[in-house]
């Protein structure tokens, strides 16, 4: 093995450290898939329940984290699954779309996405003030709900000089209410939008916070309703929201600084004293990769006619890899949810996050239902 270590250097050590946690995610994902199949068939005297493997994976991960616990040796691999493998799976969803299809979905999703952005931002700031939530925390909650969950919170936090505790609180709220929505909204979409998978996907893509949660909910809906178009539609709708972060991050910094007093500046000593760290990119790389795969699919269909055996085999391989990566990544997401951490943040941020999330979900549902009836 010394020769292997010299050949691959520190990269090989990182892989070895990630493998145990990744193996845990794969094992739980396999157990979740088996449980979903057993429930669907009613094996062992169980009632027949058409549950998605992804839903089972997330729930199993949450139960495992809050009962058995996650050992320290698994942390690096689970982080790798949640932040890298999952994003590769999301990018590969782009292979399900062509530029024409993505443009058609975007044209329908833009009004819903913009309306939900406005509701989240305005309601978030108003409710945070009404509940006496600190201004910086209110901004983080509003933008995290409006744009792309944890990514938006992490991107905005250094710009507005938020405390570390405020950033952690906002991330916890986004994870909590986003996970609840991820598990509940597929059923809502099935009830109100079951006849239109594209509109169901737009609802999921505009009503749920984090990109991983949107993809998880869309996978649950797609698997339970046998409607793969919902996954592609949800991805495009979420992409539109993600792109808005390029405008909202500098706007948030300007807004907070404009209303900031000397007392406010003195109230965040830990944030101000923290050495500068590289900020995450305004547009995540996986979003650009998602667009790139749409272009690849469009060009490949045009050159091959969309029906040659080799091209279809490549597309099918991309579909399979995407599903596997997404299921393992969503298992890691479930393993990251700590119920204890949820209740440490106090009732005011929780109440503010809950109200804003509910308003955004209601706005998205009303608009998508109206559009489905009008266009249908």
C-alpha positions in Angstrom: 0.0 0.0 0.0 2.9 2.5 0.4 3.1 2.7 -3.4 -0.6 3.5 -3.6 -0.3 6.2 -1.0 2.7 7.8 -2.8 0.8 7.6 -6.1 -2.4 9.2 -4.9 -1.1 11.4 -2.0 -3.5 13.0 0.3 -6.4 12.3 -2.0 -6.2 8.6 -1.3 -6.2 9.3 2.5 -9.4 11.4 2.0 -11.0 8.5 0.1 -10.2 6.0 2.9 -11.6 8.3 5.5 -14.8 8.8 3.6 -15.4 5.1 2.7 -16.8 4.0 6.1 -19.5 6.8 6.3 -20.3 6.3 2.6 -20.7 2.5 3.3 -23.2 3.4 6.1 -25.2 5.6 3.8 -25.3 2.8 1.1 -26.3 0.2 3.6 -29.2 2.3 5.0 -30.3 3.2 1.5 -30.4 -0.5 0.5 -32.4 -1.3 3.7 -34.8 1.5 2.9 -35.3 0.3 -0.7 -35.9 -3.2 0.6 -38.4 -1.9 3.2 -40.2 0.2 0.6 -40.5 -2.9 -1.7 -41.8 -5.0 1.2 -44.4 -2.4 2.1 -45.5 -2.0 -1.5 -46.0 -5.8 -1.8 -47.5 -6.3 1.7 -44.9 -8.9 2.6 -44.8 -10.5 6.0 -48.4 -9.6 6.7 -47.7 -5.9 6.5 -50.4 -3.6 4.9 -49.7 -2.5 1.4 -48.3 1.0 1.5 -46.9 2.5 -1.7 -44.0 4.4 0.0 -41.1 5.8 -2.0 -37.6 4.3 -1.3 -36.4 7.9 -0.8 -39.0 8.6 1.8 -38.0 5.4 3.6 -34.3 6.3 3.3 -34.8 9.8 4.9 -37.0 8.5 7.7 -34.7 5.6 8.4 -31.7 8.0 8.5 -33.5 10.3 10.9 -34.5 7.5 13.2 -31.0 6.1 13.1 -29.4 9.4 14.0 -31.7 10.1 16.9 -31.7 6.6 18.4 -28.5 4.7 17.6 -26.5 7.9 16.8 -23.9 8.6 14.1 -20.3 7.5 15.0 -17.5 9.9 14.5 -15.8 7.6 11.9 -18.8 8.0 9.6 -19.0 11.8 9.6 -16.6 12.5 6.8 -18.2 10.0 4.5 -21.7 11.2 5.2 -20.7 14.7 4.5 -19.2 13.6 1.2 -22.5 11.8 0.3 -24.6 14.8 1.3 -22.6 17.5 -0.3 -20.9 15.9 -3.2 -22.6 12.7 -4.2 -26.1 14.2 -3.9 -25.1 17.2 -6.0 -23.7 15.0 -8.7 -27.1 13.2 -8.7 -28.9 16.5 -9.0 -26.7 17.6 -11.9 -27.4 14.4 -13.7 -31.2 15.1 -13.5 -30.4 17.6 -16.3 -30.2 14.6 -18.7 -34.0 14.2 -18.3 -34.5 17.5 -20.1 -33.9 19.2 -23.4 -33.5 23.0 -23.8 -37.0 23.2 -25.3 -38.6 21.2 -22.4 -36.7 23.2 -19.8 -37.7 26.5 -21.4 -41.4 25.4 -21.4 -41.3 24.5 -17.8 -39.4 27.7 -16.8 -42.0 29.8 -18.6 -44.7 28.2 -16.4 -42.6 28.2 -13.2 -41.3 31.8 -13.3 -44.5 33.5 -12.1 -44.8 31.0 -9.2 -41.2 31.3 -8.3 -41.2 35.1 -8.3 -44.4 35.2 -6.2 -43.0 32.8 -3.6 -39.7 34.7 -3.4 -41.6 37.9 -2.7 -43.9 36.3 -0.1 -40.9 34.7 1.7 -38.8 37.9 1.8 -41.6 40.3 2.8 -43.3 37.9 5.2 -40.0 36.7 6.7 -38.8 40.2 7.5 -42.2 41.3 8.8 -42.8 38.2 11.0 -39.3 38.3 12.4 -39.8 41.9 13.5 -43.2 41.1 15.0 -41.8 38.2 17.0 -38.7 40.2 18.1 -36.3 37.9 16.2 -32.9 39.7 15.7 -32.6 41.4 12.4 -29.8 39.4 11.0 -31.5 36.1 12.0 -34.7 37.4 10.4 -32.8 38.1 7.1 -31.2 34.6 7.1 -34.6 32.9 7.7 -36.2 35.0 5.0 -33.6 34.4 2.3 -33.0 30.7 3.3 -36.8 30.1 2.8 -37.0 32.2 -0.3 -34.0 31.0 -2.3 -32.1 27.7 -1.7 -32.1 26.8 2.0 -28.8 26.2 3.7 -26.7 27.3 0.7 -28.4 30.7 0.8 -27.9 31.0 4.6 -24.2 30.2 4.3 -23.8 32.6 1.4 -25.6 35.5 3.1 -24.2 35.1 6.6 -20.7 36.7 6.1 -22.2 39.5 4.0 -24.5 40.6 6.8 -22.0 39.8 9.5 -24.3 37.4 11.2 -23.3 35.6 14.5 -22.3 32.0 14.2 -25.3 31.1 16.5 -27.7 33.0 14.2 -26.3 31.1 11.2 -26.7 27.8 13.0 -30.3 28.7 14.1 -31.3 29.6 10.5 -29.8 26.4 9.1 -31.6 24.4 11.7 -34.9 26.0 10.9 -34.4 25.5 7.2 -33.6 21.8 7.7 -36.5 21.2 10.1 -39.3 22.8 8.1 -37.8 21.7 4.8 -37.7 18.1 5.9 -41.3 18.3 7.1 -42.3 19.7 3.7 -40.2 17.1 1.9 -42.1 14.3 3.6 -45.6 15.9 3.5 -45.8 17.9 0.3 -45.6 14.9 -2.1 -48.9 13.8 -0.7 -50.3 17.3 -1.0 -49.2 17.4 -4.6 -50.7 14.0 -5.3 -54.1 15.2 -3.9 -54.3 18.5 -5.6 -52.1 18.1 -8.7 -52.2 14.4 -9.4 -53.5 15.0 -12.9 -50.5 17.2 -13.9 -47.1 15.9 -12.9 -45.4 19.0 -14.3 -47.4 21.4 -12.1 -46.8 19.0 -9.2 -43.1 19.4 -9.8 -43.3 23.1 -10.0 -45.2 23.2 -6.7 -42.5 21.1 -5.0 -39.7 23.2 -6.6 -41.1 26.5 -5.4 -42.6 25.5 -2.0 -39.6 23.6 -0.4 -36.4 25.3 0.8 -33.2 23.4 0.2 -32.3 21.9 -3.2 -31.7 18.5 -1.7 -35.1 18.6 0.0 -36.8 19.6 -3.3 -35.2 16.7 -5.1 -36.1 14.3 -2.3 -39.7 15.4 -2.4 -39.8 15.2 -6.2 -38.3 11.7 -6.1 -40.9 10.6 -3.6 -43.7 12.0 -5.7 -42.2 10.6 -8.9 -41.8 7.1 -7.5 -45.2 6.9 -5.8 -47.1 8.4 -8.7 -44.9 6.8 -11.5 -44.5 10.3 -12.9 -40.8 11.1 -13.7 -41.8 14.4 -15.4 -42.3 15.8 -11.9 -38.6 15.4 -11.0 -37.5 17.4 -14.0 -40.1 20.1 -13.5 -39.1 20.5 -9.8 -35.4 20.7 -10.7 -36.1 23.5 -13.2 -38.3 25.4 -10.8 -35.6 25.1 -8.1 -32.9 26.2 -10.5 -34.8 29.5 -11.1 -34.9 30.1 -7.4 -31.2 29.3 -7.0 -30.2 31.8 -9.6 -31.9 34.6 -7.7 -29.2 34.3 -5.0 -26.8 36.3 -7.2 -29.1 39.3 -6.7 -30.3 38.7 -3.2 -26.9 38.3 -1.5 -25.6 41.8 -2.2 -29.1 43.2 -1.6 -29.2 41.6 1.9 -25.9 43.1 2.7 -27.0 46.6 1.6 -30.3 46.3 3.5 -28.7 45.2 6.8 -25.9 47.8 6.6 -28.4 50.6 5.8 -30.5 49.9 8.9 -27.6 49.0 11.2 -26.8 51.1 14.2 -23.7 51.3 16.3 -25.4 49.1 18.9 -26.1 46.5 16.2 -22.5 46.5 15.1 -21.3 46.0 18.7 -23.8 43.1 19.1 -22.0 40.8 16.7 -18.4 40.8 18.0 -17.7 37.2 17.1 -18.9 37.7 13.5 -16.8 40.8 13.1 -13.7 39.3 14.6 -13.8 36.1 12.6 -11.0 36.0 10.0 -12.3 36.3 6.4 -13.1 33.0 4.8 -13.7 32.3 1.1 -17.4 32.8 0.4 -19.3 30.2 -1.5 -20.0 31.0 -5.2 -23.2 32.9 -5.8 -24.3 30.2 -8.3 -23.3 26.7 -7.1 -21.3 24.6 -9.6 -23.9 21.8 -9.6 -26.5 24.3 -11.0 -24.1 25.1 -13.9 -23.5 21.3 -14.3 -27.3 20.8 -14.4 -27.6 23.3 -17.2 -24.6 21.6 -19.0 -26.3 18.2 -18.9 -29.5 19.8 -20.4 -27.3 21.1 -23.3 -25.6 17.6 -23.6 -29.1 15.9 -23.8 -30.3 18.4 -26.4 -27.2 18.1 -28.6 -27.2 14.3 -28.2 -30.8 14.0 -29.2 -30.2 16.2 -32.2 -27.2 14.3 -33.4 -28.5 10.8 -32.8 -32.1 11.3 -33.5 -32.8 10.4 -29.9 -33.2 6.7 -30.7 -29.8 5.1 -31.4 -29.0 2.2 -29.0 -25.7 3.7 -27.8 -27.2 7.1 -27.0 -30.2 5.5 -25.2 -27.8 3.3 -23.2 -25.9 6.4 -22.1 -29.0 8.2 -21.1 -30.3 5.2 -19.2 -27.0 4.9 -17.4 -27.2 8.5 -16.4 -30.7 8.0 -15.1 -29.6 5.0 -13.0 -26.6 6.8 -11.6 -28.7 9.8 -10.7 -31.2 7.7 -8.8 -28.5 5.8 -6.9 -26.6 9.0 -6.0 -29.8 10.8 -5.0 -31.0 7.9 -2.8 -27.6 7.6 -1.0 -27.4 11.4 -0.6 -30.9 11.7 0.8 -30.1 8.9 3.3 -27.1 11.1 4.5 -29.5 14.1 4.7 -31.7 12.0 7.1 -28.7 11.1 9.1 -27.9 14.8 9.6 -31.2 15.7 11.3 -30.9 16.0 15.1 -34.1 16.4 17.0 -32.2 17.7 20.0 -30.6 20.5 18.0 -34.0 21.5 16.7 -35.4 22.4 20.1 -32.4 24.3 21.3 -33.0 27.4 19.2 -36.1 28.7 21.0 -39.7 29.2 20.1 -39.4 32.6 18.4 -37.1 31.6 15.4 -39.1 28.3 15.2 -42.4 30.2 15.0 -41.1 32.6 12.5 -39.6 29.9 10.3 -42.8 27.8 10.5 -45.1 30.7 9.5 -42.9 31.8 6.6 -42.6 28.2 5.3 -46.4 27.7 5.6 -47.1 31.0 3.7 -44.7 30.1 0.9 -46.1 26.6 0.6 -49.7 28.0 0.5 -48.8 30.6 -2.1 -47.1 28.0 -4.3 -50.0 25.6 -4.0 -52.7 28.2 -4.8 -50.8 29.5 -7.9 -49.9 26.1 -9.3 -53.4 24.8 -8.8 -54.8 27.9 -10.5 -52.4 27.5 -13.4 -53.1 23.8 -13.8 -56.9 24.5 -14.0 -56.4 27.5 -16.4 -54.0 25.6 -18.7 -55.7 22.3 -18.4 
